[in-house]
Amino acid sequence: MATSKRNTLAGSKKGTSKSARYFQNNPEAREKKNDYNKKYHSTDERKKYRAGLNKANKDAGTYGKMTSMNKDRSHTKSGKLVLEDKSKNRARNGHGKDGKRLK
């Protein structure tokens, strides 16, 4: 049987970031945050925003295919959406290798 690509740490409380450790130790705070997120992401404004991003992906022919292409839709400073390597897009804000910012 092929090995699963599922994240084996999902739900195992192994997060090491400051916020992950905080929410592991404060379940009432996690519940409060989840309630807030549920309300925020169910607003008409957020639904419209997500629908716009989905439409852009469908128009570009990348809807549901970006993972296999190793591409992401990236927001430029001018507000345009462009295709970009997943690693560059996600590393830009210091979340990449060694936490260094890309220039």
N, C-alpha and C positions, 0 to 999 in steps of 0.2 A: 504494500500500500504506500502511496506517495505521502511524503511528510506534508503536514498542513502549513500554510503560510500565515495562519492566524497568530496574532500577537500572544505569546504564551504568558506574558506578564499582565495582560488585560484583566482588571478586576482583582489582582492579587495584592494590592496595596504595597507595591514595590517602588512607587514613585520617589524620586530623590530630590525633586525641586522643593524650594521653600514652601510654596503653596500646597503642593501635594502632601508634604509632611503635616502641614497645618490642618488640612481637611481630614487626614487620616485620624488625627488626634481630637478633632472637634466635629463629631457627626452632626450636631445641631447646626453648626455653621455651614456645613456642606448642604444640608437640607434646605437651609435658608437661601443659599446661593442657587441651588437647583430650582427652587420655586421662582426666584427672580428671573433666571435664564428662561424658564418656561414661559413666563409672562412676556418678557422682552422679545423673544424669537417668535411669538405668536401674534405680534402686532402686525397690522396691515402694511406698515412701512417696511418691516423686515421681510415679510412675504413677498412684497413687490420687488425688493432688492434681490432676493434669491431667484425670483422668477426671471429677472433681467439677466442675471449671470447665467442661468440655465439656457435662456434664449441665445445668448452670445455663444455659448458652447455648441448649441445645436446648429446655429448658423455657420459656425466655423467647421462643423463636421467632427468635432472632438468630444461631443457629449458621450460620456461613458467610456471613452477610448483613451483618455489622457494617461491613465496609469500604464497602459501597455506601450504608450509612446514615450514614456518618461518625460512628459511635458505637463506644464501647468499653465493656467491663465494668470498672467501677472498684471497688476494695476500699475500703470505708469504715473509719473507725477502730474501729467496733464489729464489723467482720468481715463485714458484709453486702456483697453484690455489687449494684451499681446501674448503670444505663445512664448514660453521660456522653459529652459531646463528646470525640472523639479528641484534639483539640488541647489541651483543658484537662487531660485525664487524663495525657497524656504530658509536658506542660509543668510539671506540679506540682513535680517535683523538680529544677527548674532547667535542664531541657532544652528549654525553649521559646524564644521570641523573645528575643534578647539575653541568654539565660541567666538571666533574672530569675525569681524564684519568684513564683507566683501566690498570692494570699491568699484 
